């Protein structure tokens, strides 16, 4: 891009800067190609969201403190989410097991009027969640990560790199025997904590579709 | 309940044929817990399934015919293909039939694409669908007693939310001699409709204008002269397409399906390509070895 001299140059630069800033902060949904920015093996996009109790959370503030972060895409009305919070306590068990080393955050990217929207406080109480539920009503962060289902799990390591994306386990039908069942998140966390690379960094997630805004 | 039916049920685990109409990943019938009541109540009436046969006279020694699971789905609701896509869960079933009846691989009609905000692409059935179950009867089949076949079907039915459901569908063929009783005209129409939406193999002639080619991890599908090409991948842990919403369909004549690097570990790469050409829509089965690459 050629630079111009003098007053026109300064105005041109200011206009270009304004446009650049506008493009950078435009919501992901406004773009026609909403390609997820999160790629396994690369640095995860940073974000700030407010949880159901009104508290703000920023991803980099956790990784900055040396925490591994787990993101759990959440919709309390979805039968697959209900399975892992009622029939099993998969999520809270894991969050409790790795407490201190792992920060667990649930994210609800459902739009107002859609299933599960505004039901998070109730879910936190009913399911005794030991972690917050972040509200992403316009779906910007969900689209950034490419979250398609509830649940959909993402693990960000201490250096801020996306180390895992996919399902909670290998058992969408909930029919595998204990011997056959693999919890991908637990496995990945153990590998990360042991200083190893994640052996299965991407798996197929299963669940209901995330109820994004149009 | 007829004694034979009860016997068949009791003998189910060992004596009778149990076929699992499962999608390639081998997913089993699932058990899920309950969502909000009003959605659940609506979902309870959203799906009806029946087990039908094309012709009762097929049930003779050495005979062959088509059984089918035919679904009626209430407006606004949908069921899923064996590859449900980004979300959802496939229809699954187990069949309990006398040992003399052997069922072949189920034939699923090509589904509809269902795109939701967030680029969520699913493969669904709405209103009505019929899954065909071809069968053969062994020569030592002893006709005489009434013949009962039972299908235990499970599904995930979704509207603004999803509800797991299921039902048992039974077909009883009366005692022989079998009459030449074809299915009702409504059921015949369902069977014909399903047959028209089955993929056909790519013949040598077809491959003059319909070609498949690996370019790295991308599968290029070209249909010369086509004005629309769409790809419906089969589910596979290793053959995972990336960004199907943009790459999986065109109003032109070619698409390039980019797969994750794990593609090289896939045993086979399968899917259905839908081609709109010469004012006709046809479906072809793609079944290839994976690319061989470092």
Interface residues (C-beta under 8 A of the other chain):
Chain A: X29 X33 X34 X35 X77 X78 X79 X80 X82 X83 X86 X87 X109 X111 X114 X115 X139 X142 X143 X146 X147 X148 X149 X172 X173 X174 X175 X202 X203 X204 X206 X207 X208 X209 X210 X211 X212 X213 X214
Chain B: X27 X28 X29 X30 X31 X32 X33 X34 X35 X36 X39 X86 X87 X88 X89 X92 X116 X117 X118 X119 X120 X122 X156 X158 X160 X161 X162 X163 X164 X235 X237 X240 X243 X246 X260 X262
